[in-house]
Amino acid sequence: MRNLALILFSLILTLCATAQNGASKQIPAIDKSPLDISYYPANFPILKIQDRTLEPLIARVIYSRPQKNGREVFGNLVEYNQIWRLGANEATEIEFYRDVTLGSTKIKKGKYTLYALPKTESWTLIVNRDTDTWGSFKYDQNKDVARFDIKPEKITDSIENFCIYFEKRTGGMSMIVQWDNLRASVPFGF
């Protein structure tokens, strides 16, 4: 009986060591452009657990946050007249929890990918139904749900980390995109 207990103990130790050794080999490196999530209303999950929500969840955007790192962003890193995934890594995704409007276009409740077509004086924001894709390499204009032209404004402070967040506005919300020395506001109605 003692030998059986010793054999079982040795087997368990071997399995634990193997599992631990295998797990450490599978951990990916930390990404240079971390993933982030923004909600409208802001901080919705925290407000929800505190029973402090005053309005329903309308939207959630999931995106990666590249850094400027001393680079020239617009016109160089983000090329003009080229489709941009509106962030880094996986294409930025937005989920609407109710129907919204972008300009005169109605967008149904659901999950979409966001792209932008930056130009020197304006951008075209694109809402596309193809999701779970990396970059803009497989962008298909035939899957566009909405396009909306916006005019980014110059800001005095240079923003190091790309960011997307929401602000309340009359009749809806604005999705704010900021990076480097630009700030773009995208109005959604609901």
Secondary structure, DSSP 8 states (H G I E B T S, - for coil): -HHHHHHHHHHHHHHHHHHHHHHHHT-----SS-EEEEEESTTHHHHHHTT---S---EEEEEE--B-TT--TBTTTB-TTS-B-SSSSB--EEEESS-EEETTEEE-SEEEEEEEEE-SS-EEEEEES--S-BTTTT--GGGEEEEEEE--EEEEEEEEEEEEEEEEETTEEEEEEEEEEEEEEEEEE-
